């Protein structure tokens, strides 16, 4: 199913990035993991584009683990939105989940709470 207007979200790590795709209403389209390599970045962007036009991608850690991905996306004319880590108190209650963090990053970028 091809959707118009896709927003991505990425929870970044040293070796693997977990990405989520949401539509223009914030509905989850999918979650997938990709290696934190140039090939992984290409695969991640291709995966997002499989859902429709990539409008923007919210990335956690644009100054650390996500710097390479952020540069790659910007070089491919994708708007990168820096997303803060989820609230630590909330994470403690619900537990750490890379897919959940990726979805949160996408929805934060989509809603404008991360700019």
C-alpha positions as CSV (number, residue, x, y, z in Angstrom):
1,X,0.0,0.0,0.0
2,X,1.5,3.3,-1.1
3,X,0.7,6.3,1.1
4,X,1.2,10.0,0.3
5,X,3.2,11.9,2.9
6,X,5.3,9.6,5.1
7,X,7.2,10.7,8.2
8,X,10.0,8.5,9.6
9,X,11.4,8.2,13.1
10,X,14.7,6.6,14.0
11,X,16.0,5.4,17.4
12,X,19.8,5.4,16.7
13,X,22.5,3.2,18.2
14,X,26.1,2.4,17.4
15,X,25.5,-0.6,15.2
16,X,21.8,-0.7,14.4
17,X,19.1,2.0,13.8
18,X,15.4,1.2,14.4
19,X,13.1,3.1,12.0
20,X,9.4,3.6,12.1
21,X,7.1,5.0,9.3
22,X,3.8,6.8,10.0
23,X,1.3,8.3,7.6
24,X,0.0,11.9,7.7
25,X,-2.4,11.0,10.6
26,X,0.3,9.4,12.7
27,X,-0.9,5.9,11.9
28,X,1.9,3.3,12.1
29,X,2.9,1.8,8.8
30,X,5.8,-0.3,9.9
31,X,9.0,-0.7,12.0
32,X,12.3,-2.1,10.8
33,X,15.9,-2.3,11.8
34,X,18.9,-1.3,9.6
35,X,22.7,-1.4,10.1
36,X,24.3,1.9,11.0
37,X,26.3,1.9,7.7
38,X,26.0,3.7,4.4
39,X,24.2,0.7,2.9
40,X,21.9,0.6,5.9
41,X,21.1,4.3,5.4
42,X,20.3,3.6,1.8
43,X,18.1,0.7,2.7
44,X,16.3,2.7,5.5
45,X,15.5,5.6,3.1
46,X,14.4,3.1,0.4
47,X,12.1,1.3,2.9
48,X,10.5,4.6,4.0
49,X,10.0,5.7,0.4
50,X,8.2,2.4,-0.2
51,X,5.3,3.8,1.7
52,X,5.2,7.1,-0.2
53,X,6.9,10.5,-0.4
54,X,9.2,10.9,2.6
55,X,8.3,14.3,4.1
56,X,10.7,14.3,7.1
57,X,12.5,12.0,9.4
58,X,12.7,12.5,13.2
59,X,16.1,11.3,14.4
60,X,17.2,10.8,18.0
61,X,20.9,11.6,18.6
62,X,21.7,13.8,15.6
63,X,24.9,14.8,17.3
64,X,26.0,11.3,18.2
65,X,24.9,7.9,16.9
66,X,22.6,9.6,14.4
67,X,25.0,12.0,12.9
68,X,25.9,9.8,9.9
69,X,22.2,9.1,9.1
70,X,21.3,12.7,9.5
71,X,23.9,13.8,7.0
72,X,22.9,11.1,4.6
73,X,19.2,12.1,4.7
74,X,20.1,15.8,4.4
75,X,22.3,15.0,1.4
76,X,19.2,13.2,-0.2
77,X,17.0,16.3,0.4
78,X,15.1,14.8,3.3
79,X,14.2,17.2,6.1
80,X,15.8,15.9,9.4
81,X,14.1,16.8,12.7
82,X,16.2,16.4,15.8
83,X,14.1,14.5,18.4
84,X,14.9,14.4,22.1
85,X,15.0,11.1,23.9
86,X,11.6,10.1,25.5
87,X,11.0,11.3,29.0
88,X,13.1,9.1,31.4
89,X,10.3,8.8,33.9
90,X,7.9,7.5,31.2
91,X,10.6,5.1,29.9
92,X,11.2,3.7,33.4
93,X,7.5,2.9,33.8
94,X,7.0,1.4,30.4
95,X,10.5,0.0,29.8
96,X,13.0,0.7,27.0
97,X,11.8,-0.2,23.6
98,X,13.6,0.7,20.4
99,X,10.5,0.3,18.2
100,X,8.4,2.4,20.6
101,X,11.1,5.1,20.6
102,X,11.3,5.1,16.8
103,X,7.5,5.5,16.6
104,X,7.6,8.3,19.2
105,X,10.3,10.1,17.2
106,X,8.2,9.9,14.0
107,X,5.1,11.2,15.7
108,X,7.1,14.0,17.4
109,X,8.4,15.1,14.0
110,X,5.0,14.9,12.5
111,X,3.2,16.8,15.2
112,X,5.8,19.5,15.4
113,X,6.7,18.9,19.1
114,X,10.3,18.3,17.8
115,X,11.7,20.9,15.5
